[in-house]
Amino acid sequence: MGLLTSLLFAGPLSMLYGAKSEGGIKGSVGRMKEYFTDQGLTAADLPAALIFHEAISVGFAAFTWSACYGIQPSVTIARPMAGLPGASKVAGAFDRALAFSDKKVAGMKWLKKVPVVKHATPRRLTVSLAESLVFRGSIKPITFGVKLYVSYKFVVWGKNRTRASRPACLSLALPPSES
């Protein structure tokens, strides 16, 4: 909602303070387009940036899931909290959710064919996935911006690399020879 709100209201509000006459979504899109073209990026660079952004996201998700599988943050955090009032109510719901997920994971025959998780404990896979989702969700405001910036730098690096590696071309517009 924040991006939509800023696109709708930033233009008209900036117009009140003497900015360009074009406001609203059209003005915001124009300003964004102008900014990216000033940086040397075009719409043709968008697919590479999106693919790289998603590759970073998948890699980070796999890393946090495997780290949570090994570290088990809920065991170290949940033990001190077990004596808190209301913990027994939460524990009952948690146990029911784990029983449900055990049935679901046991039905996934394809999971036994994946070499990385073939010998993993299904319950631990489920809990570590939940832990990694909570962790990634809590740091998403930071990681989203970082992934956008790294994707931008990757695309700029790729463009500069292809520009530098192109051989010089000879022109056919040579002066006429005197024969």
KAMO-V947112 format. One record per pair of residues at least 4 apart in sequence whose C-alpha atoms are under 7 Angstrom apart, sorted by the first residue. I is the first residue (numbers start at 1). GAP is how many residues later the second one is. D is the distance in Angstrom with one decimal. If there is no record, write none. Layout:
I|GAP|D + I|GAP|D
This chain:
1|4|6.0 + 2|4|6.1 + 3|4|6.1 + 4|4|6.2 + 5|4|6.0 + 6|4|5.1 + 7|4|6.8 + 7|17|6.1 + 7|18|5.2 + 7|21|5.7 + 8|16|4.8 + 8|17|5.5 + 9|4|6.0 + 9|15|6.2 + 10|4|5.9 + 10|14|6.9 + 11|4|6.1 + 11|12|3.9 + 11|13|4.5 + 11|16|6.1 + 11|17|6.2 + 12|4|6.6 + 12|11|5.1 + 12|12|5.8 + 13|4|6.9 + 14|4|6.7 + 14|5|5.4 + 15|4|4.7 + 15|5|6.2 + 15|6|6.1 + 15|8|6.6 + 22|5|5.0 + 23|4|4.4 + 23|5|6.8 + 24|4|6.2 + 25|4|6.0 + 26|4|6.1 + 27|4|6.1 + 28|4|6.1 + 29|4|6.0 + 30|4|6.0 + 31|4|6.1 + 32|4|6.3 + 33|4|6.1 + 34|4|6.1 + 35|4|6.4 + 36|4|6.4 + 36|5|5.2 + 36|6|6.9 + 37|4|5.0 + 37|5|6.0 + 41|4|6.3 + 45|4|6.4 + 45|110|6.9 + 46|4|6.1 + 47|4|6.1 + 48|4|6.1 + 48|107|6.9 + 49|4|6.0 + 49|102|5.4 + 49|103|6.6 + 49|106|6.1 + 50|4|6.1 + 51|4|6.1 + 52|4|6.2 + 52|99|6.0 + 53|4|6.3 + 53|94|6.1 + 53|95|6.8 + 53|98|5.6 + 54|4|6.1 + 55|4|6.1 + 56|4|6.0 + 57|4|6.1 + 58|4|6.2 + 59|4|6.1 + 60|4|6.1 + 61|4|6.1 + 62|4|6.1 + 63|4|6.0 + 64|4|6.0 + 64|68|5.5 + 65|4|6.1 + 65|63|6.0 + 65|64|5.6 + 65|67|5.1 + 66|4|6.3 + 67|4|5.9 + 68|4|5.2 + 68|5|6.4 + 68|60|5.1 + 68|63|6.4 + 68|64|6.1 + 69|55|6.7 + 69|56|6.7 + 69|59|4.9 + 72|4|7.0 + 72|56|6.8 + 73|4|6.0 + 74|4|5.3 + 74|57|7.0 + 75|4|6.1 + 77|4|7.0 + 78|4|6.1 + 82|5|5.8 + 83|4|6.8 + 86|4|6.6 + 87|4|6.0 + 88|4|6.3 + 89|4|6.7 + 90|4|6.0 + 91|4|6.0 + 92|4|6.3 + 93|4|6.2 + 94|4|6.2 + 95|4|6.2 + 96|4|6.3 + 97|4|6.2 + 98|4|6.0 + 99|4|6.5 + 100|4|6.5 + 101|4|6.0 + 102|4|6.0 + 102|20|6.8 + 102|21|6.2 + 103|4|6.4 + 104|4|6.8 + 105|17|6.4 + 110|4|7.0 + 111|7|6.7 + 112|6|4.8 + 113|5|6.3 + 114|4|5.6 + 121|4|6.2 + 122|4|6.3 + 123|4|6.2 + 124|4|5.9 + 125|4|6.1 + 126|4|6.4 + 127|4|6.2 + 128|4|6.0 + 129|4|6.1 + 130|4|6.2 + 131|4|6.2 + 132|4|6.0 + 133|4|5.9 + 134|4|6.1 + 135|4|6.5 + 136|4|5.8 + 139|4|6.2 + 140|4|5.6 + 141|4|6.8 + 142|4|6.3 + 143|4|5.9 + 144|4|6.2 + 145|4|6.2 + 146|4|6.1 + 147|4|6.0 + 148|4|6.1 + 149|4|6.2 + 150|4|6.0 + 151|4|6.3 + 152|4|6.3 + 153|4|5.9 + 154|4|6.1 + 155|4|6.1 + 156|4|6.1 + 157|4|6.0 + 158|4|6.2 + 159|4|6.1 + 160|4|6.1 + 161|4|6.2 + 162|4|6.3
